[in-house]
Amino acid sequence: MESDKAAYQKYVGTYKDSSIEIVISMDDFGLSAEVSGRRGKLKLTAKDNHIFLVEGMQERVEFVLNDKNKIIKLIGLDSPMELDRIK
């Protein structure tokens, strides 16, 4: 499991599908997710390599890498969410 905040920088970006956009950002406390059109950020807590628990929800998300080790998607492990990285 990655614990170094600098290692989390690779997850920062904007992820989107046809109905939702989520911005992943990093602050002094770690990663957070902000859903477009909703107020507030949700803290992401690392659970495994590239897998995070969304604070206040029974939802785990996973950042998917391509064969060049770049993050290309954000998927829900407990829901059918699949977002492409656009930024």
ABEGO torsion letter per residue (X at the ends): XBABAAAAAAABEBBBBAABBBBBBBBAAEBBBBBBGBBEBBBBBBABBGBBBBBGBBBBBBBBBBAAGBBABBBBAABABBBBBAX
